[in-house]
Amino acid sequence: MENVDLNEVIIHAARKGDIPVLEELLKQKADINARDAKGYTPLIIACYNNQIDAARFLIDNGADINGADFGGNTALMGVCFKGYADIAQLLIDRGANLDQTHGNGGTAMMFAAMFGRNDMLKQLLDAGADKTLLDTRGLSVYDIALQQGNEGAIAVLNQ
């Protein structure tokens, strides 16, 4: 792959879920934790694009499960925004930091509550996520659920 930026190619392969290309790139010593212009890693890109098999492959081959983009957003936060519960479970099962915060102090649980992903909110709670954390505005996941009028999240948080 002369004159080809392997980092760009690995990001593209992750987006498409192209495992044979990912395998070949790793043989060529592409950086499994490469970053694009926004700081997205192949794992973040695979997760944001609902590519569970690619996400599993990347994790199995050493991708940083808690790697964050330049805003501090992780793959787990991204899937809580997008609503990809299966990938969230994969990340949880593989040891993702449930309480990692992004640049504004938000957590994956806060994303789930904000975007009405109440099944994922329960998933995170059941896995041991801390519902008492506060973002930089001093808001908890409960406060965010109240602001959003998300009664389902409030019910989950009150269980």
DSSP file with accessible surface (Angstrom, degrees, kcal/mol):
  #  RESIDUE AA STRUCTURE BP1 BP2  ACC     N-H-->O    O-->H-N    N-H-->O    O-->H-N    TCO  KAPPA ALPHA  PHI   PSI    X-CA   Y-CA   Z-CA
    1    1 A M    >         0   0  110      0, 0.0     3,-1.4     0, 0.0     5,-0.1   0.000 360.0 360.0 360.0  59.9    0.0    0.0    0.0
    2    2 A E  T 3   +     0   0  168      1,-0.3     3,-0.1     3,-0.0     0, 0.0  -0.359 360.0   9.3 -64.0 140.9    2.6    2.5   -1.1
    3    3 A N  T 3  S+     0   0  160      1,-0.2     2,-0.5    -2,-0.1    -1,-0.3   0.726 100.4 123.5  61.2  23.2    1.6    6.2   -0.6
    4    4 A V    <   -     0   0   67     -3,-1.4     2,-0.9     4,-0.0    -1,-0.2  -0.955  65.1-129.2-115.2 134.5   -1.4    5.2    1.4
    5    5 A D     >  -     0   0   78     -2,-0.5     4,-1.9     1,-0.2     3,-0.4  -0.719  16.3-160.2 -81.6 107.2   -2.0    6.5    4.9
    6    6 A L  H  > S+     0   0   39     -2,-0.9     4,-2.7     1,-0.2     5,-0.2   0.825  88.8  60.2 -60.0 -30.7   -2.7    3.3    6.8
    7    7 A N  H  > S+     0   0   59      1,-0.2     4,-1.7     2,-0.2    -1,-0.2   0.909 106.1  46.1 -65.4 -39.9   -4.4    5.3    9.6
    8    8 A E  H  > S+     0   0  135     -3,-0.4     4,-2.2     2,-0.2    -1,-0.2   0.906 113.5  49.9 -66.3 -40.0   -6.9    6.6    7.1
    9    9 A V  H  X S+     0   0   35     -4,-1.9     4,-2.9     2,-0.2     5,-0.2   0.908 108.6  50.9 -67.5 -40.4   -7.5    3.2    5.7
   10   10 A I  H  X S+     0   0    0     -4,-2.7     4,-2.3     2,-0.2    -1,-0.2   0.903 110.1  50.3 -67.9 -35.8   -8.0    1.6    9.1
   11   11 A I  H  X S+     0   0    8     -4,-1.7     4,-2.2    -5,-0.2    -1,-0.2   0.942 112.7  47.1 -63.1 -45.2  -10.6    4.2   10.1
   12   12 A H  H  X S+     0   0  101     -4,-2.2     4,-1.9     1,-0.2    -2,-0.2   0.923 111.6  50.1 -63.5 -43.6  -12.4    3.6    6.8
   13   13 A A  H  X>S+     0   0    4     -4,-2.9     5,-2.4     1,-0.2     4,-0.9   0.897 110.2  50.7 -63.9 -37.9  -12.3   -0.2    7.3
   14   14 A A  H  <5S+     0   0    0     -4,-2.3     3,-0.5     2,-0.2    -1,-0.2   0.912 107.9  53.1 -64.6 -41.9  -13.7    0.1   10.8
   15   15 A R  H  <5S+     0   0   84     -4,-2.2    -1,-0.2     1,-0.2    -2,-0.2   0.889 115.7  39.8 -59.2 -40.0  -16.5    2.3    9.5
   16   16 A K  H  <5S-     0   0  128     -4,-1.9    -1,-0.2    -5,-0.2    -2,-0.2   0.551 108.1-124.0 -86.5 -11.8  -17.5   -0.3    7.0
   17   17 A G  T  <5 +     0   0   19     -4,-0.9     2,-1.5    -3,-0.5    -3,-0.2   0.805  49.6 164.6  71.3  30.2  -16.9   -3.3    9.3
   18   18 A D     >< +     0   0   65     -5,-2.4     4,-2.3     1,-0.2    -1,-0.2  -0.606  11.3 176.3 -87.3  88.0  -14.4   -4.8    6.9
   19   19 A I  H  > S+     0   0   43     -2,-1.5     4,-3.2     1,-0.2     5,-0.2   0.892  75.0  56.4 -65.0 -42.3  -12.7   -7.3    9.0
   20   20 A P  H  > S+     0   0   87      0, 0.0     4,-2.1     0, 0.0    -1,-0.2   0.920 111.3  45.2 -57.2 -39.2  -10.5   -8.8    6.2
   21   21 A V  H  > S+     0   0   46      2,-0.2     4,-2.8     1,-0.2    -2,-0.2   0.920 111.8  51.9 -68.7 -41.6   -9.1   -5.4    5.5
   22   22 A L  H  X S+     0   0    0     -4,-2.3     4,-2.3     1,-0.2     5,-0.2   0.932 109.6  50.4 -59.0 -43.6   -8.6   -4.7    9.3
   23   23 A E  H  X S+     0   0   90     -4,-3.2     4,-1.9     1,-0.2    -1,-0.2   0.929 111.9  47.0 -59.1 -46.2   -6.7   -8.0    9.5
   24   24 A E  H  X S+     0   0   82     -4,-2.1     4,-1.6    -5,-0.2    -2,-0.2   0.904 110.4  52.6 -64.2 -40.5   -4.5   -7.1    6.6
   25   25 A L  H  <>S+     0   0    0     -4,-2.8     5,-2.7     1,-0.2    -1,-0.2   0.896 107.5  51.1 -64.0 -39.8   -3.8   -3.6    8.0
   26   26 A L  H ><5S+     0   0   38     -4,-2.3     3,-1.6     1,-0.2    -1,-0.2   0.886 106.6  54.4 -66.1 -35.5   -2.8   -5.0   11.4
   27   27 A K  H 3<5S+     0   0  151     -4,-1.9    -1,-0.2     1,-0.3    -2,-0.2   0.847 107.2  52.0 -61.8 -32.7   -0.3   -7.3    9.6
   28   28 A Q  T 3<5S-     0   0   63     -4,-1.6    -1,-0.3    -5,-0.1    -2,-0.2   0.297 124.0-108.9 -87.1   8.6    1.1   -4.2    7.9
   29   29 A K  T < 5 +     0   0  180     -3,-1.6    -3,-0.2     1,-0.2    -2,-0.1   0.783  54.9 170.9  71.2  30.8    1.5   -2.6   11.4
   30   30 A A      < -     0   0   10     -5,-2.7     2,-0.7    -8,-0.1    -1,-0.2  -0.412  45.5-100.2 -64.9 150.4   -1.3    0.0   11.1
   31   31 A D    >   -     0   0   80      1,-0.2     3,-1.9    -2,-0.1    -1,-0.1  -0.652  26.3-158.2 -78.4 113.6   -2.0    1.7   14.4
   32   32 A I  T 3  S+     0   0   18     -2,-0.7    11,-0.4     1,-0.3    -1,-0.2   0.711  96.2  45.9 -66.5 -18.3   -5.1    0.1   15.9
   33   33 A N  T 3  S+     0   0   52      8,-0.1    -1,-0.3     9,-0.1    -2,-0.1   0.014  83.5 146.6-111.8  27.1   -5.6    3.2   18.0
   34   34 A A    <   -     0   0    2     -3,-1.9     2,-0.4   -28,-0.1    -4,-0.0  -0.151  37.6-139.8 -57.2 158.3   -5.0    5.7   15.1
   35   35 A R        -     0   0  105      6,-0.2     6,-0.2     7,-0.1     2,-0.1  -0.967   5.4-147.2-126.3 143.6   -7.0    8.9   15.2
   36   36 A D    >   -     0   0   43      4,-1.7     3,-1.9    -2,-0.4   -28,-0.0  -0.208  52.2 -73.5 -90.9-168.9   -8.7   10.9   12.5
   37   37 A A  T 3  S+     0   0  101      1,-0.3    -1,-0.0     2,-0.1    -2,-0.0   0.738 135.7  45.5 -62.6 -23.2   -9.1   14.7   12.5
   38   38 A K  T 3  S-     0   0  133      2,-0.1    32,-1.9    31,-0.0    33,-0.3   0.396 121.1-105.0 -98.1   0.4  -11.7   14.6   15.3
   39   39 A G    <   +     0   0    0     -3,-1.9     2,-0.2     1,-0.3    -2,-0.1   0.515  67.2 154.7  88.8   5.7   -9.7   12.1   17.4
   40   40 A Y        -     0   0   51     29,-0.1    -4,-1.7     4,-0.1    -1,-0.3  -0.491  30.6-149.9 -69.1 134.7  -12.0    9.2   16.5
   41   41 A T     >  -     0   0    2     -2,-0.2     4,-2.7    -6,-0.2     5,-0.2  -0.545  31.1-101.9 -93.3 166.0  -10.2    5.8   16.8
   42   42 A P  H  > S+     0   0    0      0, 0.0     4,-2.9     0, 0.0     5,-0.2   0.902 124.1  52.1 -55.5 -38.9  -11.1    2.8   14.7
   43   43 A L  H  > S+     0   0    1    -11,-0.4     4,-2.6     2,-0.2     5,-0.2   0.937 109.6  47.5 -64.9 -45.2  -13.0    1.3   17.7
   44   44 A I  H  > S+     0   0    1      1,-0.2     4,-3.0     2,-0.2     5,-0.2   0.946 114.3  47.8 -59.7 -45.7  -15.1    4.5   18.2
   45   45 A I  H  X S+     0   0    5     -4,-2.7     4,-1.4     2,-0.2    -2,-0.2   0.917 111.3  49.7 -62.1 -45.9  -15.8    4.6   14.5
   46   46 A A  H  <>S+     0   0    0     -4,-2.9     5,-2.9    -5,-0.2     3,-0.2   0.940 114.7  45.1 -59.3 -44.3  -16.9    0.9   14.4
   47   47 A C  H ><5S+     0   0    0     -4,-2.6     3,-1.8     1,-0.2    -2,-0.2   0.922 110.3  52.7 -67.1 -44.6  -19.1    1.4   17.4
   48   48 A Y  H 3<5S+     0   0   35     -4,-3.0    -1,-0.2     1,-0.3    -2,-0.2   0.775 111.9  48.4 -60.7 -26.2  -20.7    4.7   16.1
   49   49 A N  T 3<5S-     0   0   64     -4,-1.4    -1,-0.3    -3,-0.2    -2,-0.2   0.174 116.1-113.5-103.8  17.1  -21.5    2.9   12.8
   50   50 A N  T < 5 +     0   0   85     -3,-1.8     2,-1.0     1,-0.2    -3,-0.2   0.837  64.3 148.9  58.9  39.9  -23.0   -0.2   14.5
   51   51 A Q     >< +     0   0   63     -5,-2.9     4,-2.6     1,-0.2    -1,-0.2  -0.673  12.7 167.9-104.3  76.4  -20.3   -2.5   13.4
   52   52 A I  H  > S+     0   0   45     -2,-1.0     4,-2.8     1,-0.2     5,-0.2   0.879  73.7  51.5 -63.2 -39.3  -20.3   -5.0   16.3
   53   53 A D  H  > S+     0   0   96      2,-0.2     4,-2.5     1,-0.2    -1,-0.2   0.918 112.5  46.4 -65.8 -39.7  -18.1   -7.6   14.6
   54   54 A A  H  > S+     0   0    1      2,-0.2     4,-2.8     1,-0.2    -2,-0.2   0.909 111.8  51.8 -66.3 -40.5  -15.5   -5.0   13.8
   55   55 A A  H  X S+     0   0    0     -4,-2.6     4,-2.6     2,-0.2     5,-0.2   0.940 111.0  47.4 -60.7 -46.3  -15.7   -3.6   17.3
   56   56 A R  H  X S+     0   0   86     -4,-2.8     4,-2.9     1,-0.2    -2,-0.2   0.930 112.5  50.0 -60.2 -45.6  -15.2   -7.1   18.7
   57   57 A F  H  X S+     0   0   28     -4,-2.5     4,-1.2     1,-0.2    -2,-0.2   0.923 111.4  48.1 -59.1 -46.3  -12.2   -7.7   16.4
   58   58 A L  H  <>S+     0   0    0     -4,-2.8     5,-2.7     2,-0.2     3,-0.4   0.926 113.1  47.0 -64.2 -43.5  -10.6   -4.4   17.3
   59   59 A I  H ><5S+     0   0   26     -4,-2.6     3,-1.9     1,-0.2    -2,-0.2   0.939 110.3  53.2 -62.6 -45.5  -11.0   -5.1   21.0
   60   60 A D  H 3<5S+     0   0   95     -4,-2.9    -1,-0.2     1,-0.3    -2,-0.2   0.749 109.7  50.5 -61.0 -23.0   -9.6   -8.6   20.6
   61   61 A N  T 3<5S-     0   0   81     -4,-1.2    -1,-0.3    -3,-0.4    -2,-0.2   0.159 130.9 -84.9-106.1  17.3   -6.6   -7.2   18.9
   62   62 A G  T < 5 +     0   0   50     -3,-1.9    -3,-0.2     1,-0.2    -2,-0.1   0.560  66.2 160.6 101.3  10.5   -5.7   -4.5   21.5
   63   63 A A      < -     0   0    9     -5,-2.7     2,-0.9    -6,-0.2    -1,-0.2  -0.365  52.2-105.9 -62.7 143.6   -7.8   -1.5   20.7
   64   64 A D    >   -     0   0   78      1,-0.2     3,-1.6     2,-0.1    -1,-0.1  -0.611  29.9-161.8 -72.8 106.8   -8.1    0.9   23.7
   65   65 A I  T 3  S+     0   0   24     -2,-0.9    10,-0.4     1,-0.3    11,-0.3   0.764  90.4  43.5 -65.6 -24.4  -11.6    0.3   24.9
   66   66 A N  T 3  S+     0   0   46      8,-0.1    -1,-0.3    30,-0.1    -2,-0.1   0.275  82.0 135.0-105.0  11.1  -11.6    3.5   26.8
   67   67 A G    <   -     0   0    5     -3,-1.6     8,-0.6     1,-0.1     2,-0.3  -0.304  40.7-153.9 -60.0 141.9   -9.9    5.6   24.1
   68   68 A A  B     -A   74   0A  21      6,-0.2     6,-0.2     1,-0.1    -2,-0.1  -0.873  11.3-120.4-121.7 153.0  -11.7    9.0   23.7
   69   69 A D    >   -     0   0   14      4,-2.4     3,-2.1    -2,-0.3   -30,-0.2  -0.125  52.9 -81.0 -76.1-176.2  -12.0   11.4   20.8
   70   70 A F  T 3  S+     0   0  142    -32,-1.9   -31,-0.1     1,-0.3    -1,-0.1   0.697 133.2  53.5 -67.3 -14.5  -10.7   15.0   21.2
   71   71 A G  T 3  S-     0   0   40    -33,-0.3    32,-2.5     2,-0.1    -1,-0.3   0.427 121.6-106.3 -93.7  -1.3  -13.9   15.9   23.1
   72   72 A G  S <  S+     0   0   18     -3,-2.1     2,-0.3     1,-0.3    -2,-0.1   0.505  70.8 146.8  90.8   4.8  -13.5   13.1   25.5
   73   73 A N        -     0   0   39     29,-0.1    -4,-2.4     4,-0.1    -1,-0.3  -0.619  30.9-157.2 -81.0 133.9  -16.2   10.9   24.1
   74   74 A T  B  >  -A   68   0A   4     -2,-0.3     4,-2.4    -6,-0.2    -6,-0.2  -0.501  33.2-102.1-100.7 171.9  -15.7    7.2   24.3
   75   75 A A  H  > S+     0   0    1     -8,-0.6     4,-2.4   -10,-0.4     5,-0.2   0.905 123.0  54.1 -59.4 -41.1  -17.2    4.4   22.2
   76   76 A L  H  > S+     0   0    3    -11,-0.3     4,-1.8     1,-0.2    -1,-0.2   0.920 108.2  48.4 -63.0 -41.6  -19.5    3.6   25.1
   77   77 A M  H  > S+     0   0    2      1,-0.2     4,-1.9     2,-0.2    -1,-0.2   0.926 110.6  52.9 -62.2 -42.6  -20.8    7.1   25.2
   78   78 A G  H  X S+     0   0    4     -4,-2.4     4,-2.6     1,-0.2    -2,-0.2   0.902 108.8  47.1 -61.4 -43.4  -21.3    7.0   21.4
   79   79 A V  H  X>S+     0   0    0     -4,-2.4     4,-2.5     1,-0.2     5,-1.6   0.832 109.1  55.1 -72.3 -26.6  -23.4    3.9   21.5
   80   80 A C  H  <5S+     0   0    0     -4,-1.8    -1,-0.2    -5,-0.2    -2,-0.2   0.855 111.1  45.8 -70.7 -32.3  -25.5    5.3   24.3
   81   81 A F  H  <5S+     0   0   85     -4,-1.9    -2,-0.2    -5,-0.2    -1,-0.2   0.928 119.5  40.5 -68.9 -45.3  -26.2    8.3   22.1
   82   82 A K  H  <5S-     0   0   80     -4,-2.6    -2,-0.2    -5,-0.2    -3,-0.2   0.753 108.3-121.8 -78.3 -28.4  -26.9    6.1   19.1
   83   83 A G  T  <5 +     0   0   27     -4,-2.5     2,-1.4    -5,-0.2    -3,-0.2   0.726  54.7 152.1  93.2  26.3  -28.9    3.4   20.9
   84   84 A Y     >< +     0   0   57     -5,-1.6     4,-2.3     1,-0.2     3,-0.3  -0.618  12.8 172.9 -93.6  83.5  -26.8    0.4   20.1
   85   85 A A  H  > S+     0   0   25     -2,-1.4     4,-2.5     1,-0.2    -1,-0.2   0.838  73.6  56.4 -63.1 -36.3  -27.5   -1.8   23.1
   86   86 A D  H  > S+     0   0  125      2,-0.2     4,-2.0     1,-0.2    -1,-0.2   0.913 110.6  43.9 -64.2 -41.2  -25.7   -4.9   21.7
   87   87 A I  H  > S+     0   0    0     -3,-0.3     4,-2.8     2,-0.2     5,-0.2   0.895 110.4  56.0 -71.3 -36.4  -22.5   -3.0   21.3
   88   88 A A  H  X S+     0   0    0     -4,-2.3     4,-2.9     1,-0.2    -2,-0.2   0.935 108.0  49.0 -58.0 -43.4  -22.9   -1.3   24.7
   89   89 A Q  H  X S+     0   0   68     -4,-2.5     4,-3.2     2,-0.2    -1,-0.2   0.905 109.3  52.0 -64.9 -40.0  -23.1   -4.8   26.2
   90   90 A L  H  X S+     0   0   13     -4,-2.0     4,-1.9     2,-0.2    -1,-0.2   0.950 112.3  45.7 -57.4 -48.8  -20.0   -5.9   24.3
   91   91 A L  H  <>S+     0   0    0     -4,-2.8     5,-2.8     2,-0.2     4,-0.2   0.909 114.3  48.2 -63.5 -41.8  -18.1   -2.9   25.7
   92   92 A I  H ><5S+     0   0   22     -4,-2.9     3,-1.6    -5,-0.2    -2,-0.2   0.950 112.1  49.2 -61.8 -48.9  -19.4   -3.5   29.2
   93   93 A D  H 3<5S+     0   0  112     -4,-3.2    -1,-0.2     1,-0.3    -2,-0.2   0.805 109.6  52.6 -62.0 -30.2  -18.5   -7.1   29.1
   94   94 A R  T 3<5S-     0   0   96     -4,-1.9    -1,-0.3    -5,-0.2    -2,-0.2   0.359 126.5 -95.5 -91.2   4.0  -15.0   -6.3   27.8
   95   95 A G  T < 5 +     0   0   50     -3,-1.6    -3,-0.2    -4,-0.2    -2,-0.1   0.706  55.9 173.9  97.9  22.0  -14.4   -3.9   30.7
   96   96 A A      < -     0   0    9     -5,-2.8     2,-0.8    -6,-0.1    -1,-0.2  -0.301  45.6-103.0 -59.2 144.3  -15.2   -0.4   29.4
   97   97 A N    >   -     0   0   74      1,-0.2     3,-0.9     2,-0.1    -1,-0.1  -0.612  33.1-164.0 -71.3 110.3  -15.0    2.3   32.1
   98   98 A L  T 3  S+     0   0   23     -2,-0.8    11,-0.4     1,-0.2    10,-0.4   0.731  85.3  43.4 -69.2 -24.3  -18.7    2.9   32.9
   99   99 A D  T 3  S+     0   0   50      8,-0.1    -1,-0.2     9,-0.1    -2,-0.1   0.221  77.1 134.4-110.9  12.2  -18.0    6.1   34.7
  100  100 A Q    <   -     0   0   43     -3,-0.9     8,-0.4     1,-0.1     2,-0.3  -0.360  45.0-143.5 -61.4 143.4  -15.5    7.7   32.3
  101  101 A T        -     0   0   71      6,-0.1     6,-0.2   -28,-0.1     2,-0.1  -0.808   3.6-141.1-113.0 152.2  -16.3   11.4   31.7
  102  102 A H    >   -     0   0   34      4,-1.8     3,-2.6    -2,-0.3   -30,-0.3  -0.267  51.5 -68.5 -96.0-169.8  -16.0   13.6   28.6
  103  103 A G  T 3  S+     0   0   56    -32,-2.5   -31,-0.1     1,-0.3    -2,-0.0   0.740 135.7  43.2 -56.1 -27.3  -14.9   17.2   28.4
  104  104 A N  T 3  S-     0   0  105    -33,-0.3    32,-2.6     2,-0.1    33,-0.4   0.226 121.1-103.0-103.5  12.9  -18.1   18.5   30.1
  105  105 A G  S <  S+     0   0   10     -3,-2.6    -2,-0.1    30,-0.3     2,-0.1   0.522  72.5 147.4  82.0   4.9  -18.1   15.8   32.8
  106  106 A G        -     0   0    5     29,-0.1    -4,-1.8    -5,-0.1    -1,-0.2  -0.377  31.0-154.3 -74.6 154.8  -20.8   13.8   31.1
  107  107 A T     >  -     0   0    2     -6,-0.2     4,-2.0    26,-0.1     3,-0.2  -0.739  33.9 -99.4-120.2 171.2  -21.0   10.0   31.3
  108  108 A A  H  > S+     0   0    2    -10,-0.4     4,-2.5    -8,-0.4     5,-0.2   0.898 124.2  55.8 -58.2 -39.4  -22.5    7.2   29.2
  109  109 A M  H  > S+     0   0    1    -11,-0.4     4,-2.5     1,-0.2    -1,-0.2   0.892 104.5  52.6 -61.7 -38.1  -25.4    7.1   31.6
  110  110 A M  H  > S+     0   0    4     -3,-0.2     4,-2.7     2,-0.2    -1,-0.2   0.901 108.8  49.8 -65.6 -39.4  -26.0   10.8   31.0
  111  111 A F  H  X S+     0   0   32     -4,-2.0     4,-2.3     2,-0.2     6,-0.3   0.928 110.6  50.6 -61.4 -45.3  -26.1   10.2   27.3
  112  112 A A  H  <>S+     0   0    0     -4,-2.5     5,-2.7     1,-0.2     4,-0.2   0.927 114.2  43.5 -60.1 -44.5  -28.6    7.4   27.7
  113  113 A A  H ><5S+     0   0    0     -4,-2.5     3,-0.9     3,-0.2    -1,-0.2   0.905 113.5  51.6 -68.2 -40.1  -30.9    9.5   29.9
  114  114 A M  H 3<5S+     0   0   64     -4,-2.7    -2,-0.2     1,-0.2    -1,-0.2   0.873 116.2  39.1 -65.2 -36.5  -30.6   12.5   27.6
  115  115 A F  T 3<5S-     0   0   82     -4,-2.3    -1,-0.2    -5,-0.2    -2,-0.2   0.202 114.2-107.9-105.6  16.4  -31.5   10.6   24.5
  116  116 A G  T < 5 +     0   0   41     -3,-0.9     2,-1.4    -4,-0.2     3,-0.3   0.750  67.9 145.5  70.3  26.3  -34.2    8.4   25.9
  117  117 A R     >< +     0   0   83     -5,-2.7     4,-2.1    -6,-0.3     3,-0.3  -0.493  12.6 157.3 -92.2  64.1  -32.1    5.2   25.8
  118  118 A N  H  >  +     0   0   40     -2,-1.4     4,-2.2     1,-0.3    -1,-0.2   0.827  67.4  56.5 -67.3 -30.3  -33.7    3.9   29.0
  119  119 A D  H  > S+     0   0  106     -3,-0.3     4,-2.1     1,-0.2    -1,-0.3   0.904 110.6  46.0 -64.9 -36.8  -32.9    0.2   28.3
  120  120 A M  H  > S+     0   0    0     -3,-0.3     4,-2.6     2,-0.2    -2,-0.2   0.852 107.0  57.5 -74.6 -33.0  -29.3    1.2   28.0
  121  121 A L  H  X S+     0   0    0     -4,-2.1     4,-2.5     2,-0.2    -2,-0.2   0.942 109.3  45.7 -59.9 -45.5  -29.5    3.3   31.2
  122  122 A K  H  X S+     0   0   80     -4,-2.2     4,-3.2     1,-0.2     5,-0.2   0.906 109.4  55.8 -63.6 -41.9  -30.7    0.1   33.0
  123  123 A Q  H  X S+     0   0   29     -4,-2.1     4,-1.4     1,-0.2    -1,-0.2   0.919 110.6  44.7 -54.0 -48.3  -27.9   -1.9   31.3
  124  124 A L  H  X>S+     0   0    1     -4,-2.6     5,-2.7     2,-0.2     4,-0.5   0.907 113.5  49.2 -66.8 -42.6  -25.3    0.5   32.7
  125  125 A L  H ><5S+     0   0   39     -4,-2.5     3,-1.5     1,-0.2    -2,-0.2   0.937 110.2  51.0 -61.2 -46.6  -26.9    0.6   36.2
  126  126 A D  H 3<5S+     0   0  114     -4,-3.2    -1,-0.2     1,-0.3    -2,-0.2   0.811 108.2  53.7 -61.2 -29.0  -27.0   -3.2   36.3
  127  127 A A  H 3<5S-     0   0   45     -4,-1.4    -1,-0.3    -5,-0.2    -2,-0.2   0.536 128.3 -96.7 -83.5  -8.6  -23.4   -3.3   35.3
  128  128 A G  T <<5 +     0   0   54     -3,-1.5    -3,-0.2    -4,-0.5    -2,-0.1   0.598  61.7 164.4 107.0  13.7  -22.5   -1.0   38.2
  129  129 A A      < -     0   0   10     -5,-2.7     2,-0.7    -6,-0.1    -1,-0.2  -0.325  42.9-112.9 -63.2 148.4  -22.3    2.5   36.7
  130  130 A D    >   -     0   0   57      1,-0.1     3,-0.9     2,-0.0    -1,-0.1  -0.746  27.0-172.9 -89.6 112.2  -22.4    5.3   39.3
  131  131 A K  T 3  S+     0   0   89     -2,-0.7    10,-0.5     1,-0.2    11,-0.5   0.495  77.8  69.4 -83.5  -0.4  -25.6    7.4   39.1
  132  132 A T  T 3  S+     0   0   98      8,-0.1    -1,-0.2     9,-0.1    -2,-0.0   0.535  70.2 116.1 -95.3  -5.0  -24.3    9.9   41.6
  133  133 A L    <   -     0   0   52     -3,-0.9     8,-0.5     1,-0.1     2,-0.4  -0.298  54.2-145.2 -64.7 149.4  -21.6   11.5   39.4
  134  134 A L        -     0   0  102      6,-0.2     6,-0.2     7,-0.1    -2,-0.1  -0.908   4.4-135.2-116.6 143.5  -22.1   15.1   38.5
  135  135 A D    >   -     0   0   13      4,-2.5     3,-2.2    -2,-0.4   -30,-0.3  -0.183  46.5 -83.1 -82.2-175.8  -21.1   16.8   35.2
  136  136 A T  T 3  S+     0   0  100    -32,-2.6   -31,-0.1     1,-0.3    -1,-0.1   0.693 131.6  56.6 -67.9 -14.9  -19.3   20.2   35.1
  137  137 A R  T 3  S-     0   0  142    -33,-0.4    -1,-0.3     2,-0.1     3,-0.1   0.456 120.9-108.4 -89.2  -3.5  -22.7   22.0   35.5
  138  138 A G  S <  S+     0   0   39     -3,-2.2     2,-0.4     1,-0.3    -2,-0.1   0.635  73.2 141.3  85.7  16.5  -23.3   20.1   38.7
  139  139 A L        -     0   0   31      4,-0.0    -4,-2.5     3,-0.0    -1,-0.3  -0.754  38.2-151.5 -97.2 140.2  -26.0   17.9   37.2
  140  140 A S     >  -     0   0   17     -2,-0.4     4,-2.3    -6,-0.2     5,-0.2  -0.464  37.1 -99.4 -94.5 172.7  -26.5   14.2   37.9
  141  141 A V  H  > S+     0   0    3    -10,-0.5     4,-2.4    -8,-0.5     5,-0.2   0.886 127.2  54.6 -60.1 -35.5  -28.0   11.7   35.5
  142  142 A Y  H  > S+     0   0   82    -11,-0.5     4,-2.4     2,-0.2    -1,-0.2   0.934 106.8  50.0 -63.8 -44.6  -31.3   12.1   37.4
  143  143 A D  H  > S+     0   0   54      1,-0.2     4,-2.6     2,-0.2    -2,-0.2   0.897 110.7  50.0 -60.5 -41.1  -31.2   15.9   36.9
  144  144 A I  H  X S+     0   0    1     -4,-2.3     4,-2.1     2,-0.2    -1,-0.2   0.918 109.0  51.3 -65.8 -42.0  -30.6   15.4   33.1
  145  145 A A  H  X>S+     0   0    0     -4,-2.4     5,-2.6     1,-0.2     4,-0.6   0.919 111.0  49.1 -60.5 -42.0  -33.5   13.0   32.9
  146  146 A L  H ><5S+     0   0   91     -4,-2.4     3,-1.2     1,-0.2    -2,-0.2   0.934 109.7  51.1 -62.2 -46.2  -35.7   15.6   34.7
  147  147 A Q  H 3<5S+     0   0  117     -4,-2.6    -1,-0.2     1,-0.3    -2,-0.2   0.857 112.6  46.6 -58.6 -36.8  -34.6   18.3   32.3
  148  148 A Q  H 3<5S-     0   0  100     -4,-2.1    -1,-0.3    -5,-0.2    -2,-0.2   0.514 109.2-123.2 -83.8  -6.6  -35.4   16.1   29.3
  149  149 A G  T <<5 +     0   0   53     -3,-1.2     2,-1.5    -4,-0.6    -3,-0.2   0.802  54.4 160.1  66.4  28.8  -38.8   15.1   30.7
  150  150 A N     >< +     0   0   20     -5,-2.6     4,-2.0    -6,-0.2    -1,-0.2  -0.625  12.7 171.8 -88.7  85.3  -37.6   11.5   30.4
  151  151 A E  H  > S+     0   0  158     -2,-1.5     4,-2.4     1,-0.2    -1,-0.2   0.823  75.7  59.1 -65.9 -31.2  -40.0    9.8   32.9
  152  152 A G  H  > S+     0   0   32      2,-0.2     4,-2.2     1,-0.2    -1,-0.2   0.914 106.6  47.0 -63.4 -41.6  -38.8    6.4   31.8
  153  153 A A  H  > S+     0   0    0      2,-0.2     4,-2.9     1,-0.2     5,-0.2   0.912 110.2  52.8 -66.0 -40.7  -35.3    7.2   32.8
  154  154 A I  H  X S+     0   0   27     -4,-2.0     4,-1.7     1,-0.2    -2,-0.2   0.927 109.2  49.9 -60.6 -42.2  -36.5    8.6   36.1
  155  155 A A  H  < S+     0   0   54     -4,-2.4     4,-0.4     1,-0.2    -1,-0.2   0.925 111.8  48.0 -62.0 -44.1  -38.4    5.4   36.8
  156  156 A V  H >< S+     0   0   18     -4,-2.2     3,-1.3     1,-0.2    -2,-0.2   0.931 112.0  49.4 -62.7 -44.0  -35.2    3.3   36.0
  157  157 A L  H 3< S+     0   0    3     -4,-2.9    -1,-0.2     1,-0.3    -2,-0.2   0.778 108.7  53.7 -68.2 -25.9  -33.1    5.5   38.2
  158  158 A N  T 3<        0   0  106     -4,-1.7    -1,-0.3    -5,-0.2    -2,-0.2   0.459 360.0 360.0 -87.9  -1.7  -35.6    5.2   41.1
  159  159 A Q    <         0   0  157     -3,-1.3    -3,-0.0    -4,-0.4    -4,-0.0  -0.360 360.0 360.0 -71.0 360.0  -35.6    1.4   41.0
